[in-house]
Amino acid sequence: MGAYIPLVSSELAGPLGVIHLPRLWHKLTLGTTDQLHEEWDLCGGGFDQMVLDGLGLDREAAIAFVKEERPSYAQFEAWVKENAGSGCLDAEKIDALNAAIRGYNHADETRKAILDAAGIEDDGSILDAVNLNNLDDWTEFHQNVIAD
């Protein structure tokens, strides 16, 4: 099997309304089946950990669930509902988590590297990590699938 670059945006939310949760599931599914491109973390310390912490979920338990059960996205959200910390699925908490993700900006050097690789001038108009990560994914996808 090939190694896939995850193209599910961190901006995407499922029925629970938690952005990045579908991307986390997607990466865990690819990673636990040895299909995640080597340059992507199975479960990294950025948005992945922000979502796990925000929902009161144990990292190792989430990885184990996806690896052992190979759930659909709906099944993964059901597991999240069952295992989330007390009050973590309240609308206010989800809104705060989503705002934290949307409001996160990469360091200047990371932003510059992503934009340079994408062939986009760093004019200060793209600062947020969600859009920069999308560009990074799309650039790598193009390089790995089209340009090779």
C-alpha positions, 0 to 999 in steps of 0.5 A: 500500500502507498503512503498517503498525505492527509488532505482533510483540513483542520477546519473541518468538523463532524457532527460533534462540531469539533474542528480537526477531529476528522483530521485526527481520525483520518491520520490515526486511521492511516497511521495505524494501518501503516499508510500515513506518509512518513512526514506526518505525525500519527498523533502530534503535539500540535492540533492533535494534542490540542483536540485530545486535551480539549476533549479530555481524551487519553492519547494512547487510548485514542490510538489504541481504539483506532488501531484495534477497532478500525472505526468509521468516523461515526464510530470514532465520534461515538467513542469520543462521546463515551470517553470525553472528560466531564463537560468537555463536550459542552458547546462553550468548551467546543467553541473555545477549543475551535477558537484556539485552533483557528487562532493559532499561528505558526512561528515566522520561520515555519510560515516562511518555509511553507509559503516558500515551498508552495511558491507563495510570497510571504506578504503577511496575509496568511498567518494562521496555522490551519491555512498554512497546514492546508497549503503544506498538505497540498504542496506535498501532495502535488510533489508526491503525486503529480511532480514525481 
